[in-house]
Amino acid sequence: MVDDSVGVGPWPGGHGAWPDEDYYDPVLLAEGDRRNVEDRFRYWKRDAIRDYLDTTRHPFEVAIENLDHDFNIGSIVRTANAFAVARVHIVGKHRWNRRGAMVTDRYQHVDHFQTPIEFAADARARDLEIIGIDNVPGSVPIENHALPKRAVLVFGSESRGLSEEMQVVCREICHIKQYGSTRSINVGHAAAIAMWAWIIQHA
């Protein structure tokens, strides 16, 4: 069911008043645009939105180890889209639940690597520093810690964190300092905090 309270209806004035720029989608102009996109992208074709975002993306990436078909992956992809992250990497199992992404994966570059070694080789070939995010022995607080501008932030699974294989390929591992009784926070929330930490340093 389409929520008529979201977005906009058909282009005002009918077909004769339609804009003629190529990035507009005739179907959306005729039927309205109820997608989860910013108003500046209303009526735009999906590929046109992605192509525009490619001109504004930040020079950092994120990776998620998909060890358990983690339901948080979709949320991380959605946050990566919100922060204009250049690319998202899924490391491990290829299949993941896209529901949490709220279709933002259509506008975000998402690729897949079978192993941490394969992922690390690609990152290093593109001069990206691999920064793990996990509260493991030897990790440093991310607060006030200088993050590389060309970085890929890596998150582990909700239940197991970063695998030993992934920890080995990281240049360093940061943790988010906590002040209550819980040992850890949800990995989707941790990813949002870590991406924000990069944004306030470099964006």
Backbone torsions as a table, in degrees:
resi	resn	phi	psi	omega
1	MET	NA	133.6	-180.0
2	VAL	-86.2	131.6	178.5
3	ASP	-86.9	107.3	-176.9
4	ASP	-69.4	-10.9	178.7
5	SER	-82.1	-10.4	-178.9
6	VAL	-101.8	136.9	174.0
7	GLY	76.7	-148.5	-175.1
8	VAL	-134.1	158.2	176.7
9	GLY	-84.6	-165.8	178.8
10	PRO	-55.9	153.6	-179.8
11	TRP	-56.4	129.3	-177.7
12	PRO	-60.7	139.1	176.1
13	GLY	95.4	-5.7	176.8
14	GLY	80.7	-174.2	-173.4
15	HIS	-58.1	-36.7	-177.4
16	GLY	-66.3	-19.3	-178.7
17	ALA	-100.6	4.5	-176.8
18	TRP	-62.8	142.5	172.5
19	PRO	-69.1	155.2	-175.3
20	ASP	-107.0	5.3	177.3
21	GLU	-64.4	143.9	-172.8
22	ASP	-67.2	-23.1	-176.0
23	TYR	-76.9	-7.9	177.6
24	TYR	-80.6	144.4	-178.8
25	ASP	-98.8	118.1	-178.2
26	PRO	-57.3	-36.6	-179.9
27	VAL	-65.6	-43.2	179.3
28	LEU	-68.3	-37.7	176.7
29	LEU	-60.7	-37.7	-177.5
30	ALA	-79.0	-36.2	-170.9
31	GLU	-108.5	-14.6	-176.1
32	GLY	101.8	164.6	-176.0
33	ASP	-127.2	104.8	-178.2
34	ARG	-107.5	19.1	-176.8
35	ARG	-75.0	164.1	176.9
36	ASN	-85.2	71.1	177.4
37	VAL	-132.2	157.7	175.8
38	GLU	-63.8	153.5	-176.3
39	ASP	-59.7	-28.4	-179.6
40	ARG	-65.8	-16.7	179.9
41	PHE	-104.8	11.2	179.6
42	ARG	-60.2	135.1	178.7
43	TYR	74.3	-0.3	-179.9
44	TRP	-75.6	149.1	171.0
45	LYS	-65.5	150.1	-179.3
46	ARG	-58.8	-47.9	-178.6
47	ASP	-64.8	-32.3	179.2
48	ALA	-66.8	-37.9	177.1
49	ILE	-64.4	-47.2	-179.6
50	ARG	-61.7	-42.6	-179.7
51	ASP	-64.4	-38.0	177.2
52	TYR	-66.0	-44.5	179.3
53	LEU	-60.6	-30.9	179.0
54	ASP	-62.2	-21.0	179.4
55	THR	-87.7	-7.5	-174.8
56	THR	-126.1	2.1	-175.3
57	ARG	-67.6	151.8	178.4
58	HIS	-83.1	156.2	-175.5
59	PRO	-84.4	40.9	171.5
60	PHE	-135.0	158.9	-174.8
61	GLU	-131.4	168.3	175.4
62	VAL	-130.8	153.3	177.1
63	ALA	-135.3	147.7	179.2
64	ILE	-130.6	128.6	173.5
65	GLU	-78.8	118.4	-178.9
66	ASN	-98.8	81.9	-177.4
67	LEU	-92.5	-25.9	-171.5
68	ASP	-132.9	28.4	-172.7
69	HIS	51.3	52.0	-172.1
70	ASP	-61.6	126.8	-178.8
71	PHE	-70.7	-13.2	-179.5
72	ASN	-78.8	-13.2	-175.7
73	ILE	-58.8	-43.7	179.5
74	GLY	-59.1	-41.1	178.4
75	SER	-63.9	-38.6	179.3
76	ILE	-67.1	-40.2	176.8
77	VAL	-61.9	-42.1	179.7
78	ARG	-62.3	-43.0	178.3
79	THR	-66.0	-39.5	177.8
80	ALA	-60.1	-39.0	176.6
81	ASN	-64.9	-41.9	-178.8
82	ALA	-62.5	-33.7	-178.8
83	PHE	-96.3	10.2	178.2
84	ALA	54.8	45.8	175.4
85	VAL	-70.2	141.7	-173.4
86	ALA	-64.2	-41.2	-174.5
87	ARG	-159.5	151.1	175.6
88	VAL	-118.8	133.6	179.2
89	HIS	-114.4	132.3	172.1
90	ILE	-102.7	121.1	-177.7
91	VAL	-112.7	122.0	-178.8
92	GLY	116.2	-127.6	-178.2
93	LYS	-65.9	136.5	-174.5
94	HIS	-73.4	-38.5	-175.2
95	ARG	-81.0	138.7	175.4
96	TRP	-149.3	155.2	-176.9
97	ASN	-79.5	110.4	-176.9
98	ARG	-80.8	-3.4	-175.0
99	ARG	-58.6	-43.2	-178.1
100	GLY	-67.5	-17.2	179.8
101	ALA	-74.6	-15.4	179.2
102	MET	53.5	43.9	178.6
103	VAL	61.6	9.1	177.1
104	THR	-67.8	-19.5	177.1
105	ASP	-63.7	-17.2	177.2
106	ARG	-71.4	-20.5	-178.3
107	TYR	-110.2	2.8	-173.9
108	GLN	-120.2	139.3	175.1
109	HIS	-76.9	118.6	-179.7
110	VAL	-126.9	125.1	177.6
111	ASP	-128.4	-177.4	-170.6
112	HIS	-138.4	139.6	172.4
113	PHE	-129.1	140.4	-178.6
114	GLN	-70.9	-39.2	-172.3
115	THR	-134.4	159.0	174.1
116	PRO	-58.5	-35.5	179.8
117	ILE	-63.0	-45.1	178.8
118	GLU	-63.4	-43.2	178.2
119	PHE	-62.1	-46.5	-177.4
120	ALA	-63.5	-38.0	179.3
121	ALA	-62.1	-40.8	178.5
122	ASP	-66.3	-44.5	-178.9
123	ALA	-62.2	-45.6	-177.8
124	ARG	-67.5	-34.6	178.1
125	ALA	-64.1	-23.2	179.7
126	ARG	-106.5	18.0	175.5
127	ASP	58.3	40.0	175.8
128	LEU	-102.7	132.0	175.3
129	GLU	-82.4	130.6	-178.0
130	ILE	-91.9	116.4	-177.9
131	ILE	-117.5	114.3	177.7
132	GLY	-79.8	151.3	175.6
133	ILE	-124.0	106.3	-178.9
134	ASP	-169.8	151.4	179.3
135	ASN	-95.5	73.3	-179.8
136	VAL	-110.9	161.5	177.3
137	PRO	-55.1	134.0	-180.0
138	GLY	92.0	-8.6	179.0
139	SER	-74.5	157.5	-177.9
140	VAL	-116.3	149.6	179.1
141	PRO	-62.3	136.3	-179.7
142	ILE	-75.3	-22.7	178.2
143	GLU	-62.0	127.5	178.9
144	ASN	63.4	15.4	177.8
145	HIS	-97.1	131.4	-178.5
146	ALA	-73.8	118.1	177.1
147	LEU	-94.3	140.6	177.8
148	PRO	-62.2	146.4	178.0
149	LYS	-67.8	-43.6	176.9
150	ARG	-96.4	88.2	-174.7
151	ALA	-130.5	158.6	166.2
152	VAL	-125.1	118.2	-179.5
153	LEU	-87.6	127.3	-172.9
154	VAL	-113.5	132.2	-178.8
155	PHE	-119.8	141.4	179.0
156	GLY	-89.1	-176.6	179.0
157	SER	-74.4	159.6	-177.9
158	GLU	-59.9	-40.8	-173.4
159	SER	-88.8	-29.0	-172.7
160	ARG	-118.2	-8.5	-177.8
161	GLY	68.2	-158.5	178.8
162	LEU	-72.1	134.4	176.3
163	SER	-69.3	161.4	176.7
164	GLU	-59.9	-37.8	179.6
165	GLU	-63.4	-37.8	179.4
166	MET	-74.3	-38.4	178.8
167	GLN	-59.1	-35.7	-178.2
168	VAL	-64.2	-34.9	-175.9
169	VAL	-86.4	-6.1	-179.6
170	CYS	-78.7	140.0	173.8
171	ARG	-66.9	-39.1	176.2
172	GLU	-158.3	165.2	179.1
173	ILE	-126.4	130.3	179.1
174	CYS	-110.3	151.8	173.1
175	HIS	-125.6	160.4	177.9
176	ILE	-97.6	118.4	-176.0
177	LYS	-65.5	135.8	-179.0
178	GLN	-122.0	153.7	-171.3
179	TYR	-124.2	2.3	179.6
180	GLY	-106.9	-151.7	-175.2
181	SER	-96.6	-16.8	-176.5
182	THR	-75.2	145.4	-178.7
183	ARG	-76.5	-30.5	-174.9
184	SER	-147.6	163.6	173.6
185	ILE	-114.6	163.9	179.3
186	ASN	-53.4	136.5	-175.2
187	VAL	-65.4	-30.9	175.9
188	GLY	-64.5	-39.8	177.0
189	HIS	-68.6	-42.0	178.5
190	ALA	-60.3	-39.7	179.4
191	ALA	-63.5	-41.9	179.2
192	ALA	-63.1	-41.5	179.4
193	ILE	-64.4	-43.9	-178.3
194	ALA	-66.1	-41.6	177.6
195	MET	-63.2	-40.9	177.8
196	TRP	-63.2	-37.7	178.1
197	ALA	-60.3	-40.2	177.2
198	TRP	-66.8	-43.9	-177.4
199	ILE	-59.1	-45.8	-175.6
200	ILE	-71.4	-17.2	175.8
201	GLN	-86.9	-34.2	-167.1
202	HIS	-124.3	-20.5	-172.1
203	ALA	-82.5	NA	NA
